[in-house]
Amino acid sequence: MTTFSDTPETAPPILVEQRGALTAITLNRPQKLNALTEALLIQLADALKAAQQDQTVRAVLLTGAGKAFCAGQDLADRDPRKHAEPFDLEAIQTRLFHPVVRLMREMEKPVVVAVSGVAAGAGAAIALAADIILAADDARFILSFAKVGLSVDAGAGFALVQALGPARARGLMLTGGTLTGREAVEAGLAFKSVPSANLTDEIDALTTALAEGPTAAYGAIKKAVQAAHTSDFETYLAEEARLQGLAGKTSDYREGVLAFLEKRQATFRGR
């Protein structure tokens, strides 16, 4: 296991483990419900960038240690009694939060987030940047920004409006609303929810399959989905065709067709 450490005196804020072709990243502040600090966000971005650049990595899993995924920003770091001037939250978003959610969305490898317990505020936003969210039925996605006098951040507004539409997204954010894992699936925010006791097994099965899958095709699918969100239909069709053309030139496509014709399980190489 590789760890990224704050200082020699403290536990590392994230843990990174290589499981074959899967990079498993764990937010590691369980005593604070994995609340976000500057050090954690910097190291999380570094770990995601390393996974993005490592050609042996074919899927990424992000989880939280202990009983929560992430409680959002650690507000102890923002105590106004200890700081005379307001924080420049615009600069903090640009420097710390945006690199994380951009890497998760733009990485040409599938990124899976497992949510148990709470995913609140920016913690929910980070979860929503994943390609696939698996949640415990009783997990709680809490859109708590307004409750501390803030607008929305870390890309959460984009994800919520795209999934829920403006009316429901606006209502949830204005009221600081909460969705359970099951409700998040029903609303289109998450892929699947399962009983808490089954979450680890579901995650293991899914990430094993993804890490053994056609990685280049996964990257093309991510780009196609993004194009569908941001393009008109004709522009989307052109991008869809371009991406399919690239996928059709991979050795994994050849292997997939041969496996189908030979009635056997495909052995993909991720290229």
C-alpha positions as CSV (number, residue, x, y, z in Angstrom):
1,M,0.0,0.0,0.0
2,T,1.2,3.5,-0.8
3,T,0.2,6.3,1.5
4,F,0.3,10.1,1.1
5,S,1.0,11.6,4.5
6,D,0.4,15.1,6.0
7,T,3.3,15.0,8.5
8,P,5.1,12.2,10.3
9,E,3.0,12.9,13.4
10,T,-0.5,12.5,11.8
11,A,-2.3,9.7,10.0
12,P,-2.3,10.1,6.3
13,P,-5.4,11.9,5.0
14,I,-5.8,9.4,2.2
15,L,-4.7,5.9,1.5
16,V,-3.9,4.5,-1.9
17,E,-3.8,0.8,-2.6
18,Q,-3.0,-0.9,-5.9
19,R,-5.2,-4.0,-6.4
20,G,-4.0,-5.3,-9.7
21,A,-5.3,-2.9,-12.4
22,L,-7.5,-1.1,-9.8
23,T,-6.4,1.9,-7.8
24,A,-8.4,2.1,-4.6
25,I,-8.3,5.5,-2.8
26,T,-9.7,5.8,0.7
27,L,-10.4,9.1,2.4
28,N,-8.8,8.5,5.8
29,R,-10.1,10.9,8.4
30,P,-12.7,8.6,10.0
31,Q,-12.7,10.5,13.3
32,K,-13.9,13.6,11.4
33,L,-16.2,11.6,9.0
34,N,-13.5,12.2,6.3
35,A,-14.1,15.9,6.3
36,L,-12.1,17.7,3.7
37,T,-8.9,19.7,4.4
38,E,-6.4,21.4,2.1
39,A,-3.9,18.5,2.6
40,L,-6.5,15.9,1.8
41,L,-7.7,17.6,-1.4
42,I,-4.2,18.2,-2.7
43,Q,-3.2,14.6,-2.0
44,L,-6.5,13.3,-3.5
45,A,-5.8,15.2,-6.7
46,D,-2.3,13.9,-6.8
47,A,-3.5,10.3,-6.4
48,L,-6.1,10.7,-9.1
49,K,-3.6,12.3,-11.5
50,A,-1.2,9.4,-10.8
51,A,-4.0,6.9,-11.6
52,Q,-4.8,8.8,-14.8
53,Q,-1.2,8.8,-16.0
54,D,-0.4,5.2,-15.0
55,Q,-1.1,2.9,-18.0
56,T,-1.4,-0.1,-15.8
57,V,-4.4,1.4,-14.0
58,R,-7.7,0.5,-15.6
59,A,-10.2,1.6,-13.0
60,V,-10.4,3.8,-9.9
61,L,-12.4,3.3,-6.7
62,L,-12.9,6.1,-4.1
63,T,-14.3,5.2,-0.7
64,G,-14.3,6.7,2.8
65,A,-12.8,5.1,5.9
66,G,-15.1,4.4,8.9
67,K,-18.8,5.1,9.0
68,A,-19.1,7.9,6.4
69,F,-18.0,8.7,2.9
70,C,-17.3,12.4,3.5
71,A,-18.9,15.1,5.6
72,G,-17.8,17.9,3.3
73,Q,-15.4,20.7,4.2
74,D,-13.9,20.5,7.7
75,L,-15.4,23.7,9.1
76,A,-13.0,23.7,12.0
77,D,-10.5,25.1,9.4
78,R,-12.9,27.9,8.6
79,D,-13.6,29.1,12.2
80,P,-14.3,32.8,11.9
81,R,-13.1,33.4,15.5
82,K,-9.6,32.4,14.3
83,H,-9.5,34.4,11.1
84,A,-9.9,38.1,10.8
85,E,-10.5,38.2,7.0
86,P,-13.0,36.2,5.0
87,F,-11.7,33.2,3.1
88,D,-11.3,33.6,-0.7
89,L,-13.6,30.7,-1.5
90,E,-13.5,31.4,-5.2
91,A,-9.7,30.8,-5.2
92,I,-10.0,27.8,-2.9
93,Q,-12.6,26.2,-5.3
94,T,-10.3,26.8,-8.3
95,R,-7.2,25.6,-6.6
96,L,-8.4,22.7,-4.5
97,F,-11.8,21.4,-5.4
98,H,-12.0,21.8,-9.2
99,P,-8.9,19.7,-9.9
100,V,-10.4,16.7,-8.1
101,V,-13.8,16.8,-9.8
102,R,-12.2,17.5,-13.2
103,L,-9.9,14.6,-12.9
104,M,-12.7,12.3,-11.9
105,R,-14.9,13.4,-14.9
106,E,-12.2,13.6,-17.5
107,M,-10.1,10.6,-16.7
108,E,-10.4,8.0,-19.5
109,K,-10.9,5.3,-17.0
110,P,-14.0,4.4,-15.0
111,V,-14.2,6.0,-11.5
112,V,-16.4,4.3,-9.0
113,V,-17.5,5.9,-5.7
114,A,-18.9,3.8,-2.8
115,V,-21.1,5.8,-0.5
116,S,-22.0,4.7,3.0
117,G,-23.1,6.9,5.8
118,V,-23.0,10.6,4.9
119,A,-21.9,12.4,1.8
120,A,-22.6,16.0,2.6
121,G,-21.8,19.3,0.9
122,A,-18.6,19.1,-1.0
123,G,-18.4,15.4,-0.1
124,A,-21.6,14.9,-2.0
125,A,-20.3,16.9,-4.9
126,I,-17.2,14.7,-5.1
127,A,-19.3,11.6,-5.1
128,L,-21.5,13.0,-7.8
129,A,-18.4,13.5,-10.1
130,A,-17.9,9.7,-10.3
131,D,-18.9,7.7,-13.3
132,I,-20.7,5.1,-11.1
133,I,-22.0,5.6,-7.6
134,L,-22.9,2.6,-5.6
135,A,-24.6,3.6,-2.3
136,A,-25.9,1.9,0.8
137,D,-29.7,2.0,0.8
138,D,-29.5,4.2,4.0
139,A,-26.6,6.4,2.9
140,R,-27.4,10.1,3.0
141,F,-26.6,12.6,0.3
142,I,-27.0,16.0,2.1
143,L,-27.0,19.2,0.1
144,S,-26.1,21.3,3.0
145,F,-24.5,24.4,1.4
146,A,-27.3,26.8,2.3
147,K,-27.3,25.7,5.9
148,V,-23.9,27.4,6.4
149,G,-24.7,30.4,4.3
150,L,-23.1,29.2,1.0
151,S,-24.0,28.7,-2.6
152,V,-23.2,25.4,-4.2
153,D,-19.7,24.3,-5.1
154,A,-17.3,21.5,-6.3
155,G,-19.5,20.9,-9.4
156,A,-22.5,19.8,-7.4
157,G,-24.9,22.3,-9.1
158,F,-24.0,20.9,-12.5
159,A,-24.5,17.3,-11.5
160,L,-27.8,18.0,-9.7
161,V,-29.4,20.0,-12.5
162,Q,-28.3,17.5,-15.1
163,A,-29.7,14.6,-13.1
164,L,-32.8,16.1,-11.5
165,G,-33.7,19.0,-13.6
166,P,-33.7,22.6,-12.3
167,A,-36.9,22.5,-10.2
168,R,-35.9,19.6,-8.0
169,A,-32.2,20.5,-7.9
170,R,-33.1,24.1,-6.9
171,G,-35.5,22.9,-4.2
172,L,-33.0,20.5,-2.7
173,M,-30.2,23.1,-2.6
174,L,-32.4,25.9,-1.2
175,T,-33.7,23.7,1.6
176,G,-30.5,21.9,2.3
177,G,-32.3,18.7,1.5
178,T,-31.3,15.1,1.9
179,L,-31.6,12.0,-0.3
180,T,-31.0,8.4,0.9
181,G,-29.0,6.1,-1.3
182,R,-32.2,4.5,-2.5
183,E,-33.8,7.9,-3.3
184,A,-30.6,9.0,-5.1
185,V,-30.9,6.0,-7.4
186,E,-34.7,6.6,-8.0
187,A,-33.8,10.3,-8.8
188,G,-31.1,9.3,-11.3
189,L,-28.2,10.6,-9.2
190,A,-26.7,7.2,-8.4
191,F,-26.4,3.9,-10.3
192,K,-27.4,1.4,-7.6
193,S,-28.1,1.1,-3.9
194,V,-27.9,-2.1,-1.8
195,P,-28.2,-2.9,1.9
196,S,-25.2,-1.7,3.8
197,A,-24.1,-5.3,4.6
198,N,-23.8,-6.0,0.8
199,L,-22.0,-2.9,-0.3
200,T,-18.5,-4.2,0.0
201,D,-19.3,-7.3,-2.1
202,E,-21.1,-5.2,-4.7
203,I,-18.1,-2.9,-5.0
204,D,-15.6,-5.7,-5.3
205,A,-17.6,-7.4,-8.0
206,L,-18.1,-4.2,-10.0
207,T,-14.5,-2.9,-9.7
208,T,-13.0,-6.2,-10.6
209,A,-15.1,-6.4,-13.8
210,L,-14.2,-2.8,-14.7
211,A,-10.5,-3.3,-14.1
212,E,-10.6,-6.3,-16.5
213,G,-12.7,-4.5,-19.1
214,P,-12.1,-2.7,-22.4
215,T,-10.6,0.5,-20.9
216,A,-10.4,2.4,-24.2
217,A,-14.1,1.8,-24.8
218,Y,-14.9,3.0,-21.3
219,G,-13.0,6.2,-22.0
220,A,-15.0,6.7,-25.2
221,I,-18.3,6.1,-23.4
222,K,-17.4,8.7,-20.8
223,K,-16.7,11.2,-23.6
224,A,-19.9,10.3,-25.4
225,V,-22.0,10.9,-22.3
226,Q,-20.4,14.2,-21.7
227,A,-21.0,15.2,-25.3
228,A,-24.7,14.3,-24.9
229,H,-24.9,16.7,-22.0
230,T,-23.3,19.7,-23.7
231,S,-23.9,19.3,-27.5
232,D,-26.7,19.7,-29.9
233,F,-27.8,16.5,-31.6
234,E,-25.8,16.8,-34.8
235,T,-22.7,17.7,-33.0
236,Y,-23.2,14.8,-30.7
237,L,-23.7,12.4,-33.6
238,A,-20.4,13.5,-35.1
239,E,-18.6,13.0,-31.8
240,E,-20.3,9.6,-31.2
241,A,-19.1,8.4,-34.6
242,R,-15.6,9.7,-34.0
243,L,-15.3,7.9,-30.7
244,Q,-16.8,4.7,-32.1
245,G,-14.2,4.8,-34.9
246,L,-11.4,5.0,-32.3
247,A,-12.8,2.1,-30.3
248,G,-13.1,0.0,-33.4
249,K,-9.4,0.2,-33.9
250,T,-8.5,-1.2,-30.5
251,S,-7.3,-4.7,-29.9
252,D,-10.0,-5.1,-27.3
253,Y,-12.7,-4.7,-30.0
254,R,-11.1,-7.4,-32.0
255,E,-10.9,-9.6,-28.9
256,G,-14.5,-8.9,-28.1
257,V,-15.8,-9.9,-31.5
258,L,-13.6,-13.0,-31.5
259,A,-14.8,-14.0,-28.1
260,F,-18.4,-13.6,-29.1
261,L,-17.9,-15.7,-32.3
262,E,-16.0,-18.4,-30.4
263,K,-18.5,-18.4,-27.6
264,R,-16.0,-17.7,-24.8
265,Q,-15.3,-15.1,-22.2
266,A,-13.3,-12.1,-23.6
267,T,-9.9,-11.3,-22.2
268,F,-9.5,-7.6,-22.6
269,R,-6.1,-5.9,-22.3
270,G,-7.2,-2.3,-21.9
271,R,-5.9,-1.2,-25.3
